[in-house]
Amino acid sequence: MNREYHKWHSPALQRDMELLVFGTGGRPVLFFPTRMARFYDYENWGILAALEHKLASEEIQLFCVDSVDAESFYNTHVHPEVRIARHVQYEDYLITEVVPFIKQKNSNAYIEAAGCSMGAYHALNIALKHPDIFKKAVSMSGRYDLTEHLADFRDLFDGYHNQQVYFNMPRQYVANMHEHSLLEELRSLTIILAVGQTDPFLFNNQEISRLLWDKGIPNEFYVWDGYAHRPRYWKKMVELYL
């Protein structure tokens, strides 16, 4: 299986960023790591091994990016305004640096965004905001409003709210999308949501699925037995949904 390591200094983030590429062709998948995880964790957890047949047959090509969650959402040492601003810089890095890199490596225009846990949030959020780039979003075990307190998962902005926070919380902004041309683009997006029956994010997933349907945006919603918020479940999910 082809494996490539890449690193460059990001102008958007003003620091070095790393990623891994697996496979040589097929549908490119921008694969986001879990909460504060690294670009190599899916490989270490055996999730890449579960996709070996799809990679070898050039059905998909994976681009496993790093995150800056520790500098943004989970950086409690800075004001929430700084946290969300850092996330916006991260999205700029993805759109202006990683996406052109993907297009340079792969001419297939059908780009997917995927991720587990916090990666699921990143995947859905970026696909909903950029349906001109992404044609599919696969979000596994995610939550889609980081301002909510859910079980042991706190509000990542400590009650703070501004426009940047709003426009990066799908559960908040989807309900207020009215522009016809944007909705038409989103209605052609393939969206897959998967979550465990006892995952504290279940209701959040039910809400975002309903909000999308209310806007005429189709989505597939799968509820798995148990908690299903672990790599052994994600191995099975990626085989089914990517």
C-alpha positions in Angstrom: 0.0 0.0 0.0 1.4 3.4 -1.0 2.2 5.6 2.0 3.6 9.1 1.7 4.6 11.5 4.5 4.4 15.3 3.7 5.3 18.3 5.8 5.4 22.0 5.0 5.3 25.4 6.8 1.7 26.6 6.7 1.3 30.3 5.9 -2.3 30.2 7.3 -1.2 28.7 10.7 2.3 30.0 10.8 3.7 26.6 11.8 4.7 23.3 10.3 1.9 20.9 9.5 2.1 17.2 8.6 -0.1 14.7 6.8 -0.1 11.2 5.4 -1.3 10.0 2.0 -2.4 6.4 1.5 -3.2 5.0 -1.9 -2.5 6.1 -5.4 -5.9 7.0 -6.8 -9.7 6.9 -6.6 -11.9 9.2 -4.7 -9.8 11.5 -2.5 -10.8 11.5 1.2 -9.8 14.3 3.6 -9.7 12.3 6.8 -9.8 14.3 10.1 -8.3 12.8 13.3 -10.3 12.4 16.5 -10.2 14.8 19.5 -6.7 16.2 19.8 -5.3 13.1 18.0 -2.6 13.1 15.4 -2.5 12.5 11.7 -0.9 9.0 12.2 -3.4 7.7 14.8 -5.8 6.0 12.4 -2.9 4.1 11.0 -1.7 3.0 14.5 -5.2 2.0 15.5 -5.6 -0.4 12.5 -8.3 1.7 10.8 -6.2 2.1 7.7 -5.8 -1.7 7.5 -9.5 -2.0 7.4 -9.5 0.1 4.2 -6.5 -1.7 2.5 -8.7 -3.4 -0.1 -10.3 0.0 -1.1 -6.9 1.6 -1.2 -5.2 -1.2 -3.2 -8.0 -1.2 -5.8 -7.8 2.6 -6.1 -11.4 3.1 -4.9 -10.3 5.7 -2.5 -7.1 7.7 -1.6 -6.8 9.0 2.0 -5.3 12.3 3.1 -4.9 12.0 6.8 -4.4 15.6 8.2 -3.3 16.8 11.5 -5.4 19.0 13.8 -4.9 22.1 15.9 -7.7 21.3 18.3 -5.2 21.7 21.3 -4.6 25.3 20.0 -8.2 26.1 19.3 -11.2 24.4 20.9 -9.3 22.8 23.8 -7.0 25.7 24.6 -8.4 26.8 27.9 -5.4 29.1 28.5 -6.8 31.7 25.9 -10.1 33.5 25.5 -12.8 31.7 23.6 -12.5 34.4 20.9 -8.9 33.3 20.3 -9.9 29.7 20.2 -12.5 30.1 17.4 -10.1 32.4 15.5 -7.5 29.7 15.6 -10.0 27.2 14.2 -10.8 29.7 11.4 -7.1 29.8 10.5 -7.1 26.0 10.5 -10.0 26.0 8.0 -8.0 28.4 5.9 -5.1 26.0 5.9 -7.3 23.2 4.7 -9.0 25.1 1.9 -6.0 27.1 0.6 -3.3 24.6 1.2 -4.5 21.0 1.7 -7.2 21.0 -0.9 -4.9 22.3 -3.7 -2.4 19.7 -2.5 -5.1 17.0 -2.9 -6.0 18.3 -6.4 -2.3 18.2 -7.4 -2.0 14.6 -6.3 -5.4 13.4 -7.6 -7.5 14.7 -10.5 -10.7 13.1 -9.3 -13.1 16.0 -8.5 -15.2 13.9 -6.1 -13.6 14.9 -2.8 -14.9 13.5 0.5 -14.5 14.7 4.0 -14.6 12.1 6.8 -13.7 11.8 10.5 -14.5 10.2 13.8 -15.4 11.9 17.1 -14.1 15.5 16.8 -13.0 14.6 13.2 -16.7 14.0 12.5 -17.5 17.6 13.4 -14.7 18.9 11.2 -15.8 16.8 8.3 -19.4 17.8 8.4 -18.7 21.5 9.1 -16.3 21.9 6.2 -18.4 20.0 3.8 -21.5 22.1 4.6 -19.6 25.3 4.3 -17.8 24.3 1.0 -20.2 22.2 -1.0 -18.4 23.5 -4.1 -15.4 21.5 -3.1 -16.7 18.5 -1.1 -19.2 16.0 -2.6 -19.6 13.7 0.4 -19.2 13.9 4.2 -18.9 10.8 6.5 -19.2 11.7 10.1 -18.9 9.0 12.7 -19.5 9.5 16.5 -19.5 13.3 16.2 -21.2 16.2 17.8 -22.2 19.2 15.8 -22.6 22.0 18.4 -19.5 22.4 20.5 -21.2 25.1 22.6 -23.5 22.4 24.2 -22.7 20.7 27.4 -23.3 16.9 26.9 -22.7 14.5 29.7 -18.9 14.7 30.4 -18.3 16.9 27.3 -18.3 20.6 28.2 -19.1 23.7 26.3 -15.8 24.4 24.5 -16.4 28.1 24.6 -17.4 28.5 28.2 -20.6 30.4 27.4 -19.0 32.7 24.9 -20.6 33.3 21.5 -19.9 35.4 18.5 -20.5 35.2 14.7 -17.4 33.0 14.1 -18.7 30.5 16.7 -22.2 30.6 15.2 -20.9 30.0 11.6 -18.9 27.0 12.7 -21.7 25.1 14.7 -23.8 23.2 12.1 -26.6 22.6 14.6 -26.9 26.4 14.9 -26.5 27.6 11.3 -28.2 24.9 9.3 -31.6 26.0 10.6 -31.1 29.5 9.2 -29.8 28.6 5.7 -32.2 30.1 3.2 -30.2 30.9 0.1 -31.6 28.9 -2.8 -28.4 28.3 -4.7 -26.6 27.1 -1.5 -29.4 24.8 -0.5 -29.4 23.3 -4.1 -25.6 22.6 -3.8 -26.1 21.0 -0.4 -28.9 18.8 -1.6 -26.5 17.2 -4.0 -24.0 16.5 -1.1 -23.9 12.9 0.2 -24.1 13.0 4.0 -23.6 10.0 6.2 -24.0 10.2 10.0 -23.3 7.2 12.3 -23.4 7.1 16.1 -23.9 4.6 18.9 -27.2 4.1 20.6 -25.7 5.0 24.0 -23.3 7.7 22.8 -24.0 11.0 24.6 -23.9 12.6 21.1 -27.0 10.5 19.9 -29.5 13.3 20.4 -27.2 15.8 18.8 -27.0 13.6 15.7 -30.7 13.1 15.6 -31.1 16.9 15.7 -28.7 17.7 12.9 -30.2 14.9 10.7 -33.7 16.4 11.3 -32.4 20.0 10.6 -30.9 18.9 7.3 -34.1 17.1 6.3 -36.1 20.2 7.2 -34.0 22.1 4.6 -34.5 19.3 2.0 -30.9 18.1 2.4 -30.9 14.3 2.3 -28.7 12.4 4.8 -28.2 8.8 5.8 -28.4 8.3 9.6 -27.2 5.1 11.2 -27.5 4.2 14.9 -25.1 1.4 16.0 -25.6 -0.8 19.0 -24.0 0.3 22.3 -21.6 3.2 22.7 -19.7 2.6 19.4 -17.3 5.4 20.1 -14.1 3.4 19.8 -11.6 2.4 17.0 -12.9 -1.1 16.8 -16.3 0.3 15.7 -14.8 2.9 13.4 -12.9 0.1 11.6 -16.3 -1.3 10.6 -17.8 2.0 9.9 -15.1 3.2 7.4 -15.5 0.0 5.5 -19.2 0.6 5.1 -19.4 4.3 4.6 -16.2 5.6 3.0 
